[in-house]
């Protein structure tokens, strides 16, 4: 086999690993974004309940 075949194959292998790494990072970012959205929703709801309780006490 020609020597350039090995080099092309080696480059494709490296590209595949980089794609897998990028895919893994994007998946992790997606999961963390979902967790952050859930935490934000929980904090917002808690704040609304606190505001309602406070308003009920002062009115």
C-alpha positions as CSV (number, residue, x, y, z in Angstrom):
1,X,0.0,0.0,0.0
2,X,1.2,3.5,-0.7
3,X,2.5,5.5,2.3
4,X,-0.1,8.2,1.9
5,X,-2.9,5.7,2.5
6,X,-1.6,5.2,6.1
7,X,-1.5,8.9,6.7
8,X,-5.0,9.5,5.4
9,X,-6.3,6.6,7.5
10,X,-4.5,8.0,10.6
11,X,-6.0,11.5,10.0
12,X,-9.5,10.0,9.7
13,X,-9.0,8.2,12.9
14,X,-7.9,11.4,14.7
15,X,-10.9,13.3,13.2
16,X,-13.2,10.6,14.5
17,X,-11.9,10.8,18.0
18,X,-12.2,14.6,17.9
19,X,-15.8,14.3,16.7
20,X,-16.6,11.9,19.5
21,X,-15.0,14.2,22.0
22,X,-17.0,17.2,20.7
23,X,-20.2,15.1,20.7
24,X,-19.5,14.1,24.3
25,X,-18.9,17.7,25.3
26,X,-22.1,18.9,23.6
27,X,-24.1,16.1,25.2
28,X,-22.7,17.1,28.6
29,X,-23.5,20.8,28.0
30,X,-27.1,19.9,27.0
31,X,-27.6,17.9,30.2
32,X,-26.1,20.7,32.3
33,X,-28.3,23.3,30.6
34,X,-31.3,21.2,31.5
35,X,-30.2,20.9,35.1
36,X,-29.6,24.7,35.2
37,X,-33.1,25.3,33.7
38,X,-34.6,23.1,36.4
39,X,-32.8,24.9,39.2
40,X,-33.9,28.3,37.8
41,X,-37.5,27.1,37.6
42,X,-37.3,25.8,41.2
43,X,-35.8,29.1,42.4
44,X,-38.4,31.2,40.5
45,X,-41.3,29.1,41.9
46,X,-39.8,29.4,45.4
47,X,-39.5,33.1,45.1
48,X,-43.1,33.5,43.9
49,X,-44.3,31.4,46.9
50,X,-42.3,33.6,49.2
51,X,-43.7,36.8,47.7
52,X,-47.3,35.5,48.0
53,X,-46.7,34.5,51.7
54,X,-45.2,37.9,52.4
55,X,-48.1,39.7,50.7
56,X,-50.6,37.6,52.6
57,X,-49.0,38.6,55.9
58,X,-48.8,42.3,55.3
59,X,-52.3,42.6,53.7
